Amino acid sequence: MTEKGTIIITLEGVSLEETERCREMIHQLFEEGFFNLTSGSFTANFNERGELLTTEKRIIRHKNKPILAQRLLEQFKIETTPIEKSTIAMRI
């Protein structure tokens, strides 16, 4: 059986357009594997419209320690609920 995780982000005092911009940025980070990184760094560069331009991942390897298998978040969906002005990202 597949586990299901849910993240709820509530943004108060922002427009629906700003909420959608944030949702799209979070979605892009999921697509690029940002949340799969466990040992290292991730740099994301966005333009003025919030569109992802480039990413850079650096994995840190420690001597005498194997790299652990990463749990991939391959299936996810991100929803915007206009009434509550909240964004929901969940792994499906």
PDB file of N, CA, C and O in Angstrom:
ATOM      1  N   MET A   1       0.833  -1.170   0.000  1.00  0.00           N
ATOM      2  CA  MET A   1       0.000   0.000   0.000  1.00  0.00           C
ATOM      3  C   MET A   1       0.885   1.243   0.000  1.00  0.00           C
ATOM      4  O   MET A   1       1.862   1.310   0.746  1.00  0.00           O
ATOM      5  N   THR A   2       0.549   2.219  -0.826  1.00  0.00           N
ATOM      6  CA  THR A   2       1.302   3.461  -0.925  1.00  0.00           C
ATOM      7  C   THR A   2       0.873   4.422   0.166  1.00  0.00           C
ATOM      8  O   THR A   2      -0.316   4.623   0.410  1.00  0.00           O
ATOM      9  N   GLU A   3       1.866   5.013   0.817  1.00  0.00           N
ATOM     10  CA  GLU A   3       1.572   6.029   1.816  1.00  0.00           C
ATOM     11  C   GLU A   3       1.206   7.326   1.113  1.00  0.00           C
ATOM     12  O   GLU A   3       1.550   7.528  -0.051  1.00  0.00           O
ATOM     13  N   LYS A   4       0.511   8.196   1.820  1.00  0.00           N
ATOM     14  CA  LYS A   4       0.105   9.461   1.242  1.00  0.00           C
ATOM     15  C   LYS A   4       0.473  10.581   2.207  1.00  0.00           C
ATOM     16  O   LYS A   4       0.116  10.529   3.384  1.00  0.00           O
ATOM     17  N   GLY A   5       1.175  11.583   1.721  1.00  0.00           N
ATOM     18  CA  GLY A   5       1.553  12.726   2.551  1.00  0.00           C
ATOM     19  C   GLY A   5       0.889  13.980   2.024  1.00  0.00           C
ATOM     20  O   GLY A   5       0.667  14.110   0.820  1.00  0.00           O
ATOM     21  N   THR A   6       0.572  14.905   2.914  1.00  0.00           N
ATOM     22  CA  THR A   6      -0.070  16.152   2.529  1.00  0.00           C
ATOM     23  C   THR A   6       0.635  17.321   3.204  1.00  0.00           C
ATOM     24  O   THR A   6       0.955  17.265   4.391  1.00  0.00           O
ATOM     25  N   ILE A   7       0.871  18.370   2.442  1.00  0.00           N
ATOM     26  CA  ILE A   7       1.418  19.611   2.964  1.00  0.00           C
ATOM     27  C   ILE A   7       0.404  20.705   2.679  1.00  0.00           C
ATOM     28  O   ILE A   7      -0.051  20.845   1.543  1.00  0.00           O
ATOM     29  N   ILE A   8       0.042  21.485   3.696  1.00  0.00           N
ATOM     30  CA  ILE A   8      -0.904  22.592   3.505  1.00  0.00           C
ATOM     31  C   ILE A   8      -0.194  23.886   3.863  1.00  0.00           C
ATOM     32  O   ILE A   8       0.363  24.023   4.952  1.00  0.00           O
ATOM     33  N   ILE A   9      -0.219  24.836   2.933  1.00  0.00           N
ATOM     34  CA  ILE A   9       0.380  26.144   3.150  1.00  0.00           C
ATOM     35  C   ILE A   9      -0.730  27.176   3.028  1.00  0.00           C
ATOM     36  O   ILE A   9      -1.391  27.262   1.992  1.00  0.00           O
ATOM     37  N   THR A  10      -0.938  27.960   4.083  1.00  0.00           N
ATOM     38  CA  THR A  10      -1.959  28.992   4.055  1.00  0.00           C
ATOM     39  C   THR A  10      -1.270  30.345   3.921  1.00  0.00           C
ATOM     40  O   THR A  10      -0.423  30.702   4.740  1.00  0.00           O
ATOM     41  N   LEU A  11      -1.633  31.083   2.902  1.00  0.00           N
ATOM     42  CA  LEU A  11      -1.069  32.409   2.663  1.00  0.00           C
ATOM     43  C   LEU A  11      -2.164  33.433   2.920  1.00  0.00           C
ATOM     44  O   LEU A  11      -3.180  33.454   2.225  1.00  0.00           O
ATOM     45  N   GLU A  12      -1.956  34.272   3.909  1.00  0.00           N
ATOM     46  CA  GLU A  12      -2.956  35.274   4.245  1.00  0.00           C
ATOM     47  C   GLU A  12      -2.529  36.634   3.710  1.00  0.00           C
ATOM     48  O   GLU A  12      -1.343  36.966   3.703  1.00  0.00           O
ATOM     49  N   GLY A  13      -3.495  37.407   3.269  1.00  0.00           N
ATOM     50  CA  GLY A  13      -3.230  38.761   2.814  1.00  0.00           C
ATOM     51  C   GLY A  13      -2.535  38.847   1.467  1.00  0.00           C
ATOM     52  O   GLY A  13      -1.901  39.858   1.164  1.00  0.00           O
ATOM     53  N   VAL A  14      -2.641  37.803   0.653  1.00  0.00           N
ATOM     54  CA  VAL A  14      -2.051  37.833  -0.686  1.00  0.00           C
ATOM     55  C   VAL A  14      -3.138  37.593  -1.719  1.00  0.00           C
ATOM     56  O   VAL A  14      -4.171  36.991  -1.425  1.00  0.00           O
ATOM     57  N   SER A  15      -2.895  38.069  -2.926  1.00  0.00           N
ATOM     58  CA  SER A  15      -3.870  37.906  -3.997  1.00  0.00           C
ATOM     59  C   SER A  15      -3.855  36.469  -4.527  1.00  0.00           C
ATOM     60  O   SER A  15      -2.931  35.699  -4.266  1.00  0.00           O
ATOM     61  N   LEU A  16      -4.889  36.142  -5.264  1.00  0.00           N
ATOM     62  CA  LEU A  16      -4.955  34.828  -5.900  1.00  0.00           C
ATOM     63  C   LEU A  16      -3.802  34.679  -6.895  1.00  0.00           C
ATOM     64  O   LEU A  16      -3.256  33.586  -7.047  1.00  0.00           O
ATOM     65  N   GLU A  17      -3.431  35.760  -7.568  1.00  0.00           N
ATOM     66  CA  GLU A  17      -2.325  35.717  -8.524  1.00  0.00           C
ATOM     67  C   GLU A  17      -1.005  35.397  -7.822  1.00  0.00           C
ATOM     68  O   GLU A  17      -0.211  34.604  -8.328  1.00  0.00           O
ATOM     69  N   GLU A  18      -0.768  36.008  -6.664  1.00  0.00           N
ATOM     70  CA  GLU A  18       0.453  35.740  -5.903  1.00  0.00           C
ATOM     71  C   GLU A  18       0.455  34.298  -5.390  1.00  0.00           C
ATOM     72  O   GLU A  18       1.492  33.634  -5.391  1.00  0.00           O
ATOM     73  N   THR A  19      -0.701  33.823  -4.955  1.00  0.00           N
ATOM     74  CA  THR A  19      -0.817  32.434  -4.508  1.00  0.00           C
ATOM     75  C   THR A  19      -0.491  31.484  -5.652  1.00  0.00           C
ATOM     76  O   THR A  19       0.216  30.496  -5.457  1.00  0.00           O
ATOM     77  N   GLU A  20      -1.000  31.777  -6.838  1.00  0.00           N
ATOM     78  CA  GLU A  20      -0.744  30.935  -8.006  1.00  0.00           C
ATOM     79  C   GLU A  20       0.738  30.970  -8.376  1.00  0.00           C
ATOM     80  O   GLU A  20       1.301  29.946  -8.763  1.00  0.00           O
ATOM     81  N   ARG A  21       1.371  32.127  -8.261  1.00  0.00           N
ATOM     82  CA  ARG A  21       2.805  32.242  -8.546  1.00  0.00           C
ATOM     83  C   ARG A  21       3.608  31.354  -7.597  1.00  0.00           C
ATOM     84  O   ARG A  21       4.527  30.657  -8.027  1.00  0.00           O
ATOM     85  N   CYS A  22       3.265  31.377  -6.322  1.00  0.00           N
ATOM     86  CA  CYS A  22       3.945  30.527  -5.339  1.00  0.00           C
ATOM     87  C   CYS A  22       3.688  29.052  -5.615  1.00  0.00           C
ATOM     88  O   CYS A  22       4.601  28.234  -5.501  1.00  0.00           O
ATOM     89  N   ARG A  23       2.459  28.702  -5.976  1.00  0.00           N
ATOM     90  CA  ARG A  23       2.123  27.318  -6.290  1.00  0.00           C
ATOM     91  C   ARG A  23       2.964  26.809  -7.450  1.00  0.00           C
ATOM     92  O   ARG A  23       3.473  25.689  -7.416  1.00  0.00           O
ATOM     93  N   GLU A  24       3.107  27.644  -8.483  1.00  0.00           N
ATOM     94  CA  GLU A  24       3.879  27.246  -9.651  1.00  0.00           C
ATOM     95  C   GLU A  24       5.354  27.059  -9.293  1.00  0.00           C
ATOM     96  O   GLU A  24       5.993  26.130  -9.789  1.00  0.00           O
ATOM     97  N   MET A  25       5.899  27.919  -8.448  1.00  0.00           N
ATOM     98  CA  MET A  25       7.291  27.785  -8.037  1.00  0.00           C
ATOM     99  C   MET A  25       7.505  26.494  -7.248  1.00  0.00           C
ATOM    100  O   MET A  25       8.494  25.793  -7.464  1.00  0.00           O
ATOM    101  N   ILE A  26       6.593  26.179  -6.341  1.00  0.00           N
ATOM    102  CA  ILE A  26       6.688  24.935  -5.571  1.00  0.00           C
ATOM    103  C   ILE A  26       6.585  23.732  -6.494  1.00  0.00           C
ATOM    104  O   ILE A  26       7.317  22.756  -6.330  1.00  0.00           O
ATOM    105  N   HIS A  27       5.681  23.796  -7.463  1.00  0.00           N
ATOM    106  CA  HIS A  27       5.518  22.715  -8.429  1.00  0.00           C
ATOM    107  C   HIS A  27       6.823  22.496  -9.205  1.00  0.00           C
ATOM    108  O   HIS A  27       7.246  21.359  -9.410  1.00  0.00           O
ATOM    109  N   GLN A  28       7.451  23.588  -9.633  1.00  0.00           N
ATOM    110  CA  GLN A  28       8.715  23.481 -10.368  1.00  0.00           C
ATOM    111  C   GLN A  28       9.800  22.832  -9.509  1.00  0.00           C
ATOM    112  O   GLN A  28      10.594  22.036 -10.010  1.00  0.00           O
ATOM    113  N   LEU A  29       9.835  23.167  -8.228  1.00  0.00           N
ATOM    114  CA  LEU A  29      10.824  22.559  -7.330  1.00  0.00           C
ATOM    115  C   LEU A  29      10.589  21.058  -7.175  1.00  0.00           C
ATOM    116  O   LEU A  29      11.543  20.281  -7.124  1.00  0.00           O
ATOM    117  N   PHE A  30       9.316  20.647  -7.099  1.00  0.00           N
ATOM    118  CA  PHE A  30       9.011  19.211  -7.059  1.00  0.00           C
ATOM    119  C   PHE A  30       9.501  18.545  -8.333  1.00  0.00           C
ATOM    120  O   PHE A  30      10.132  17.490  -8.273  1.00  0.00           O
ATOM    121  N   GLU A  31       9.222  19.142  -9.485  1.00  0.00           N
ATOM    122  CA  GLU A  31       9.632  18.550 -10.763  1.00  0.00           C
ATOM    123  C   GLU A  31      11.145  18.415 -10.887  1.00  0.00           C
ATOM    124  O   GLU A  31      11.633  17.466 -11.500  1.00  0.00           O
ATOM    125  N   GLU A  32      11.882  19.346 -10.316  1.00  0.00           N
ATOM    126  CA  GLU A  32      13.351  19.321 -10.400  1.00  0.00           C
ATOM    127  C   GLU A  32      13.999  18.427  -9.353  1.00  0.00           C
ATOM    128  O   GLU A  32      15.220  18.268  -9.357  1.00  0.00           O
ATOM    129  N   GLY A  33      13.212  17.841  -8.460  1.00  0.00           N
ATOM    130  CA  GLY A  33      13.766  16.934  -7.465  1.00  0.00           C
ATOM    131  C   GLY A  33      14.316  17.625  -6.231  1.00  0.00           C
ATOM    132  O   GLY A  33      15.083  17.020  -5.483  1.00  0.00           O
ATOM    133  N   PHE A  34      13.946  18.873  -6.001  1.00  0.00           N
ATOM    134  CA  PHE A  34      14.420  19.628  -4.846  1.00  0.00           C
ATOM    135  C   PHE A  34      14.152  18.898  -3.536  1.00  0.00           C
ATOM    136  O   PHE A  34      15.011  18.874  -2.655  1.00  0.00           O
ATOM    137  N   PHE A  35      12.979  18.308  -3.400  1.00  0.00           N
ATOM    138  CA  PHE A  35      12.595  17.665  -2.144  1.00  0.00           C
ATOM    139  C   PHE A  35      13.135  16.243  -2.017  1.00  0.00           C
ATOM    140  O   PHE A  35      12.905  15.588  -1.000  1.00  0.00           O
ATOM    141  N   ASN A  36      13.848  15.758  -3.029  1.00  0.00           N
ATOM    142  CA  ASN A  36      14.471  14.434  -2.971  1.00  0.00           C
ATOM    143  C   ASN A  36      15.896  14.494  -2.436  1.00  0.00           C
ATOM    144  O   ASN A  36      16.459  13.462  -2.072  1.00  0.00           O
ATOM    145  N   LEU A  37      16.481  15.668  -2.381  1.00  0.00           N
ATOM    146  CA  LEU A  37      17.866  15.821  -1.959  1.00  0.00           C
ATOM    147  C   LEU A  37      17.991  15.582  -0.457  1.00  0.00           C
ATOM    148  O   LEU A  37      17.264  16.184   0.333  1.00  0.00           O
ATOM    149  N   THR A  38      18.919  14.697  -0.061  1.00  0.00           N
ATOM    150  CA  THR A  38      19.082  14.391   1.353  1.00  0.00           C
ATOM    151  C   THR A  38      20.454  14.797   1.885  1.00  0.00           C
ATOM    152  O   THR A  38      20.584  15.063   3.080  1.00  0.00           O
ATOM    153  N   SER A  39      21.457  14.852   1.058  1.00  0.00           N
ATOM    154  CA  SER A  39      22.798  15.195   1.526  1.00  0.00           C
ATOM    155  C   SER A  39      23.470  16.038   0.446  1.00  0.00           C
ATOM    156  O   SER A  39      24.073  15.509  -0.487  1.00  0.00           O
ATOM    157  N   GLY A  40      23.356  17.349   0.587  1.00  0.00           N
ATOM    158  CA  GLY A  40      23.946  18.218  -0.410  1.00  0.00           C
ATOM    159  C   GLY A  40      23.245  19.551  -0.453  1.00  0.00           C
ATOM    160  O   GLY A  40      22.620  19.975   0.519  1.00  0.00           O
ATOM    161  N   SER A  41      23.354  20.209  -1.595  1.00  0.00           N
ATOM    162  CA  SER A  41      22.723  21.517  -1.743  1.00  0.00           C
ATOM    163  C   SER A  41      22.009  21.612  -3.084  1.00  0.00           C
ATOM    164  O   SER A  41      22.296  20.864  -4.019  1.00  0.00           O
ATOM    165  N   PHE A  42      21.086  22.537  -3.152  1.00  0.00           N
ATOM    166  CA  PHE A  42      20.282  22.739  -4.355  1.00  0.00           C
ATOM    167  C   PHE A  42      20.136  24.241  -4.540  1.00  0.00           C
ATOM    168  O   PHE A  42      19.695  24.941  -3.629  1.00  0.00           O
ATOM    169  N   THR A  43      20.502  24.736  -5.710  1.00  0.00           N
ATOM    170  CA  THR A  43      20.347  26.149  -6.023  1.00  0.00           C
ATOM    171  C   THR A  43      19.355  26.279  -7.166  1.00  0.00           C
ATOM    172  O   THR A  43      19.496  25.624  -8.199  1.00  0.00           O
ATOM    173  N   ALA A  44      18.351  27.128  -6.977  1.00  0.00           N
ATOM    174  CA  ALA A  44      17.356  27.382  -8.018  1.00  0.00           C
ATOM    175  C   ALA A  44      17.367  28.862  -8.339  1.00  0.00           C
ATOM    176  O   ALA A  44      17.350  29.701  -7.439  1.00  0.00           O
ATOM    177  N   ASN A  45      17.394  29.182  -9.623  1.00  0.00           N
ATOM    178  CA  ASN A  45      17.369  30.569 -10.077  1.00  0.00           C
ATOM    179  C   ASN A  45      16.079  30.814 -10.846  1.00  0.00           C
ATOM    180  O   ASN A  45      15.771  30.105 -11.805  1.00  0.00           O
ATOM    181  N   PHE A  46      15.327  31.824 -10.419  1.00  0.00           N
ATOM    182  CA  PHE A  46      14.048  32.171 -11.032  1.00  0.00           C
ATOM    183  C   PHE A  46      14.154  33.545 -11.681  1.00  0.00           C
ATOM    184  O   PHE A  46      14.966  34.370 -11.264  1.00  0.00           O
ATOM    185  N   ASN A  47      13.331  33.793 -12.704  1.00  0.00           N
ATOM    186  CA  ASN A  47      13.272  35.134 -13.291  1.00  0.00           C
ATOM    187  C   ASN A  47      12.245  35.976 -12.530  1.00  0.00           C
ATOM    188  O   ASN A  47      11.688  35.522 -11.530  1.00  0.00           O
ATOM    189  N   GLU A  48      11.996  37.198 -13.001  1.00  0.00           N
ATOM    190  CA  GLU A  48      11.095  38.107 -12.297  1.00  0.00           C
ATOM    191  C   GLU A  48       9.640  37.641 -12.287  1.00  0.00           C
ATOM    192  O   GLU A  48       8.851  38.113 -11.469  1.00  0.00           O
ATOM    193  N   ARG A  49       9.279  36.732 -13.172  1.00  0.00           N
ATOM    194  CA  ARG A  49       7.915  36.188 -13.204  1.00  0.00           C
ATOM    195  C   ARG A  49       7.780  34.908 -12.381  1.00  0.00           C
ATOM    196  O   ARG A  49       6.700  34.320 -12.322  1.00  0.00           O
ATOM    197  N   GLY A  50       8.871  34.474 -11.747  1.00  0.00           N
ATOM    198  CA  GLY A  50       8.833  33.268 -10.938  1.00  0.00           C
ATOM    199  C   GLY A  50       9.050  31.996 -11.738  1.00  0.00           C
ATOM    200  O   GLY A  50       8.833  30.899 -11.223  1.00  0.00           O
ATOM    201  N   GLU A  51       9.475  32.124 -12.990  1.00  0.00           N
ATOM    202  CA  GLU A  51       9.745  30.951 -13.818  1.00  0.00           C
ATOM    203  C   GLU A  51      11.149  30.443 -13.527  1.00  0.00           C
ATOM    204  O   GLU A  51      12.096  31.224 -13.436  1.00  0.00           O
ATOM    205  N   LEU A  52      11.273  29.145 -13.384  1.00  0.00           N
ATOM    206  CA  LEU A  52      12.559  28.527 -13.081  1.00  0.00           C
ATOM    207  C   LEU A  52      13.481  28.639 -14.290  1.00  0.00           C
ATOM    208  O   LEU A  52      13.128  28.210 -15.389  1.00  0.00           O
ATOM    209  N   LEU A  53      14.657  29.214 -14.084  1.00  0.00           N
ATOM    210  CA  LEU A  53      15.631  29.352 -15.167  1.00  0.00           C
ATOM    211  C   LEU A  53      16.656  28.227 -15.140  1.00  0.00           C
ATOM    212  O   LEU A  53      16.825  27.519 -16.132  1.00  0.00           O
ATOM    213  N   THR A  54      17.346  28.056 -14.003  1.00  0.00           N
ATOM    214  CA  THR A  54      18.375  27.025 -13.888  1.00  0.00           C
ATOM    215  C   THR A  54      18.368  26.429 -12.486  1.00  0.00           C
ATOM    216  O   THR A  54      17.912  27.057 -11.531  1.00  0.00           O
ATOM    217  N   THR A  55      18.879  25.212 -12.381  1.00  0.00           N
ATOM    218  CA  THR A  55      19.061  24.574 -11.083  1.00  0.00           C
ATOM    219  C   THR A  55      20.451  23.956 -11.038  1.00  0.00           C
ATOM    220  O   THR A  55      21.035  23.616 -12.067  1.00  0.00           O
ATOM    221  N   GLU A  56      20.960  23.821  -9.837  1.00  0.00           N
ATOM    222  CA  GLU A  56      22.243  23.165  -9.634  1.00  0.00           C
ATOM    223  C   GLU A  56      22.140  22.318  -8.371  1.00  0.00           C
ATOM    224  O   GLU A  56      21.775  22.818  -7.306  1.00  0.00           O
ATOM    225  N   LYS A  57      22.464  21.034  -8.498  1.00  0.00           N
ATOM    226  CA  LYS A  57      22.448  20.117  -7.352  1.00  0.00           C
ATOM    227  C   LYS A  57      23.878  19.699  -7.052  1.00  0.00           C
ATOM    228  O   LYS A  57      24.651  19.387  -7.958  1.00  0.00           O
ATOM    229  N   ARG A  58      24.216  19.696  -5.777  1.00  0.00           N
ATOM    230  CA  ARG A  58      25.536  19.219  -5.349  1.00  0.00           C
ATOM    231  C   ARG A  58      25.325  18.176  -4.267  1.00  0.00           C
ATOM    232  O   ARG A  58      24.756  18.458  -3.212  1.00  0.00           O
ATOM    233  N   ILE A  59      25.785  16.982  -4.540  1.00  0.00           N
ATOM    234  CA  ILE A  59      25.691  15.885  -3.580  1.00  0.00           C
ATOM    235  C   ILE A  59      26.974  15.873  -2.750  1.00  0.00           C
ATOM    236  O   ILE A  59      28.075  15.936  -3.296  1.00  0.00           O
ATOM    237  N   ILE A  60      26.823  15.792  -1.433  1.00  0.00           N
ATOM    238  CA  ILE A  60      27.980  15.718  -0.544  1.00  0.00           C
ATOM    239  C   ILE A  60      28.272  14.251  -0.263  1.00  0.00           C
ATOM    240  O   ILE A  60      27.416  13.518   0.231  1.00  0.00           O
ATOM    241  N   ARG A  61      29.482  13.838  -0.582  1.00  0.00           N
ATOM    242  CA  ARG A  61      29.902  12.469  -0.322  1.00  0.00           C
ATOM    243  C   ARG A  61      30.870  12.480   0.842  1.00  0.00           C
ATOM    244  O   ARG A  61      31.845  13.232   0.842  1.00  0.00           O
ATOM    245  N   HIS A  62      30.605  11.662   1.816  1.00  0.00           N
ATOM    246  CA  HIS A  62      31.489  11.521   2.966  1.00  0.00           C
ATOM    247  C   HIS A  62      32.350  10.284   2.766  1.00  0.00           C
ATOM    248  O   HIS A  62      31.863   9.248   2.314  1.00  0.00           O
ATOM    249  N   LYS A  63      33.614  10.393   3.098  1.00  0.00           N
ATOM    250  CA  LYS A  63      34.515   9.247   2.945  1.00  0.00           C
ATOM    251  C   LYS A  63      34.009   8.073   3.774  1.00  0.00           C
ATOM    252  O   LYS A  63      33.538   8.243   4.898  1.00  0.00           O
ATOM    253  N   ASN A  64      34.114   6.900   3.206  1.00  0.00           N
ATOM    254  CA  ASN A  64      33.748   5.642   3.861  1.00  0.00           C
ATOM    255  C   ASN A  64      32.257   5.522   4.170  1.00  0.00           C
ATOM    256  O   ASN A  64      31.861   4.658   4.952  1.00  0.00           O
ATOM    257  N   LYS A  65      31.436   6.360   3.578  1.00  0.00           N
ATOM    258  CA  LYS A  65      29.992   6.239   3.770  1.00  0.00           C
ATOM    259  C   LYS A  65      29.337   6.136   2.401  1.00  0.00           C
ATOM    260  O   LYS A  65      29.569   6.981   1.537  1.00  0.00           O
ATOM    261  N   PRO A  66      28.521   5.106   2.199  1.00  0.00           N
ATOM    262  CA  PRO A  66      27.838   4.997   0.914  1.00  0.00           C
ATOM    263  C   PRO A  66      26.748   6.061   0.797  1.00  0.00           C
ATOM    264  O   PRO A  66      26.211   6.531   1.800  1.00  0.00           O
ATOM    265  N   ILE A  67      26.433   6.430  -0.440  1.00  0.00           N
ATOM    266  CA  ILE A  67      25.328   7.357  -0.669  1.00  0.00           C
ATOM    267  C   ILE A  67      24.032   6.575  -0.484  1.00  0.00           C
ATOM    268  O   ILE A  67      23.827   5.545  -1.126  1.00  0.00           O
ATOM    269  N   LEU A  68      23.175   7.056   0.375  1.00  0.00           N
ATOM    270  CA  LEU A  68      21.910   6.381   0.634  1.00  0.00           C
ATOM    271  C   LEU A  68      20.952   6.591  -0.531  1.00  0.00           C
ATOM    272  O   LEU A  68      20.935   7.644  -1.169  1.00  0.00           O
ATOM    273  N   ALA A  69      20.165   5.566  -0.785  1.00  0.00           N
ATOM    274  CA  ALA A  69      19.151   5.690  -1.836  1.00  0.00           C
ATOM    275  C   ALA A  69      18.157   6.772  -1.431  1.00  0.00           C
ATOM    276  O   ALA A  69      17.721   6.829  -0.281  1.00  0.00           O
ATOM    277  N   GLN A  70      17.808   7.619  -2.377  1.00  0.00           N
ATOM    278  CA  GLN A  70      16.873   8.698  -2.100  1.00  0.00           C
ATOM    279  C   GLN A  70      15.454   8.237  -2.403  1.00  0.00           C
ATOM    280  O   GLN A  70      15.201   7.542  -3.387  1.00  0.00           O
ATOM    281  N   ARG A  71      14.536   8.643  -1.529  1.00  0.00           N
ATOM    282  CA  ARG A  71      13.124   8.366  -1.797  1.00  0.00           C
ATOM    283  C   ARG A  71      12.639   9.403  -2.793  1.00  0.00           C
ATOM    284  O   ARG A  71      12.664  10.601  -2.510  1.00  0.00           O
ATOM    285  N   LEU A  72      12.208   8.959  -3.929  1.00  0.00           N
ATOM    286  CA  LEU A  72      11.762   9.877  -4.971  1.00  0.00           C
ATOM    287  C   LEU A  72      10.292  10.222  -4.803  1.00  0.00           C
ATOM    288  O   LEU A  72       9.458   9.349  -4.561  1.00  0.00           O
ATOM    289  N   LEU A  73       9.994  11.486  -4.933  1.00  0.00           N
ATOM    290  CA  LEU A  73       8.604  11.936  -4.947  1.00  0.00           C
ATOM    291  C   LEU A  73       8.212  12.082  -6.411  1.00  0.00           C
ATOM    292  O   LEU A  73       8.191  13.185  -6.957  1.00  0.00           O
ATOM    293  N   GLU A  74       7.907  10.962  -7.026  1.00  0.00           N
ATOM    294  CA  GLU A  74       7.640  10.954  -8.458  1.00  0.00           C
ATOM    295  C   GLU A  74       6.209  11.325  -8.788  1.00  0.00           C
ATOM    296  O   GLU A  74       5.940  11.887  -9.850  1.00  0.00           O
ATOM    297  N   GLN A  75       5.303  11.021  -7.903  1.00  0.00           N
ATOM    298  CA  GLN A  75       3.903  11.320  -8.172  1.00  0.00           C
ATOM    299  C   GLN A  75       3.443  12.368  -7.171  1.00  0.00           C
ATOM    300  O   GLN A  75       3.447  12.133  -5.963  1.00  0.00           O
ATOM    301  N   PHE A  76       3.054  13.507  -7.679  1.00  0.00           N
ATOM    302  CA  PHE A  76       2.571  14.567  -6.800  1.00  0.00           C
ATOM    303  C   PHE A  76       1.610  15.446  -7.572  1.00  0.00           C
ATOM    304  O   PHE A  76       1.618  15.470  -8.803  1.00  0.00           O
ATOM    305  N   LYS A  77       0.792  16.158  -6.842  1.00  0.00           N
ATOM    306  CA  LYS A  77      -0.071  17.158  -7.459  1.00  0.00           C
ATOM    307  C   LYS A  77      -0.116  18.352  -6.526  1.00  0.00           C
ATOM    308  O   LYS A  77      -0.015  18.211  -5.307  1.00  0.00           O
ATOM    309  N   ILE A  78      -0.265  19.512  -7.104  1.00  0.00           N
ATOM    310  CA  ILE A  78      -0.332  20.746  -6.332  1.00  0.00           C
ATOM    311  C   ILE A  78      -1.618  21.438  -6.715  1.00  0.00           C
ATOM    312  O   ILE A  78      -1.873  21.696  -7.891  1.00  0.00           O
ATOM    313  N   GLU A  79      -2.433  21.739  -5.711  1.00  0.00           N
ATOM    314  CA  GLU A  79      -3.736  22.339  -5.943  1.00  0.00           C
ATOM    315  C   GLU A  79      -3.809  23.704  -5.286  1.00  0.00           C
ATOM    316  O   GLU A  79      -3.174  23.939  -4.258  1.00  0.00           O
ATOM    317  N   THR A  80      -4.576  24.596  -5.872  1.00  0.00           N
ATOM    318  CA  THR A  80      -4.854  25.893  -5.271  1.00  0.00           C
ATOM    319  C   THR A  80      -6.334  25.964  -4.974  1.00  0.00           C
ATOM    320  O   THR A  80      -7.167  25.684  -5.836  1.00  0.00           O
ATOM    321  N   THR A  81      -6.657  26.341  -3.747  1.00  0.00           N
ATOM    322  CA  THR A  81      -8.048  26.500  -3.348  1.00  0.00           C
ATOM    323  C   THR A  81      -8.315  27.998  -3.202  1.00  0.00           C
ATOM    324  O   THR A  81      -7.917  28.589  -2.198  1.00  0.00           O
ATOM    325  N   PRO A  82      -8.979  28.628  -4.177  1.00  0.00           N
ATOM    326  CA  PRO A  82      -9.159  30.073  -4.158  1.00  0.00           C
ATOM    327  C   PRO A  82      -9.941  30.598  -2.954  1.00  0.00           C
ATOM    328  O   PRO A  82      -9.655  31.694  -2.470  1.00  0.00           O
ATOM    329  N   ILE A  83     -10.903  29.854  -2.471  1.00  0.00           N
ATOM    330  CA  ILE A  83     -11.746  30.341  -1.384  1.00  0.00           C
ATOM    331  C   ILE A  83     -10.913  30.590  -0.134  1.00  0.00           C
ATOM    332  O   ILE A  83     -11.063  31.625   0.515  1.00  0.00           O
ATOM    333  N   GLU A  84     -10.027  29.641   0.213  1.00  0.00           N
ATOM    334  CA  GLU A  84      -9.209  29.769   1.406  1.00  0.00           C
ATOM    335  C   GLU A  84      -7.876  30.444   1.134  1.00  0.00           C
ATOM    336  O   GLU A  84      -7.118  30.735   2.059  1.00  0.00           O
ATOM    337  N   LYS A  85      -7.587  30.695  -0.159  1.00  0.00           N
ATOM    338  CA  LYS A  85      -6.282  31.234  -0.556  1.00  0.00           C
ATOM    339  C   LYS A  85      -5.150  30.388  -0.023  1.00  0.00           C
ATOM    340  O   LYS A  85      -4.147  30.914   0.461  1.00  0.00           O
ATOM    341  N   SER A  86      -5.304  29.079  -0.108  1.00  0.00           N
ATOM    342  CA  SER A  86      -4.251  28.174   0.367  1.00  0.00           C
ATOM    343  C   SER A  86      -3.771  27.314  -0.774  1.00  0.00           C
ATOM    344  O   SER A  86      -4.485  27.104  -1.754  1.00  0.00           O
ATOM    345  N   THR A  87      -2.560  26.819  -0.644  1.00  0.00           N
ATOM    346  CA  THR A  87      -1.965  25.951  -1.629  1.00  0.00           C
ATOM    347  C   THR A  87      -1.701  24.608  -0.993  1.00  0.00           C
ATOM    348  O   THR A  87      -1.197  24.527   0.127  1.00  0.00           O
ATOM    349  N   ILE A  88      -2.046  23.545  -1.714  1.00  0.00           N
ATOM    350  CA  ILE A  88      -1.855  22.197  -1.197  1.00  0.00           C
ATOM    351  C   ILE A  88      -0.953  21.446  -2.163  1.00  0.00           C
ATOM    352  O   ILE A  88      -1.222  21.393  -3.363  1.00  0.00           O
ATOM    353  N   ALA A  89       0.123  20.863  -1.632  1.00  0.00           N
ATOM    354  CA  ALA A  89       1.002  20.009  -2.424  1.00  0.00           C
ATOM    355  C   ALA A  89       0.974  18.646  -1.762  1.00  0.00           C
ATOM    356  O   ALA A  89       1.187  18.537  -0.554  1.00  0.00           O
ATOM    357  N   MET A  90       0.717  17.615  -2.530  1.00  0.00           N
ATOM    358  CA  MET A  90       0.686  16.281  -1.939  1.00  0.00           C
ATOM    359  C   MET A  90       1.287  15.274  -2.889  1.00  0.00           C
ATOM    360  O   MET A  90       1.186  15.398  -4.109  1.00  0.00           O
ATOM    361  N   ARG A  91       1.917  14.273  -2.299  1.00  0.00           N
ATOM    362  CA  ARG A  91       2.460  13.152  -3.064  1.00  0.00           C
ATOM    363  C   ARG A  91       1.329  12.169  -3.239  1.00  0.00           C
ATOM    364  O   ARG A  91       0.664  11.797  -2.273  1.00  0.00           O
ATOM    365  N   ILE A  92       1.102  11.733  -4.507  1.00  0.00           N
ATOM    366  CA  ILE A  92       0.038  10.760  -4.756  1.00  0.00           C
ATOM    367  C   ILE A  92       0.602   9.453  -5.242  1.00  0.00           C
ATOM    368  O   ILE A  92      -0.151   8.514  -5.502  1.00  0.00           O
TER     369      ILE A  92
END
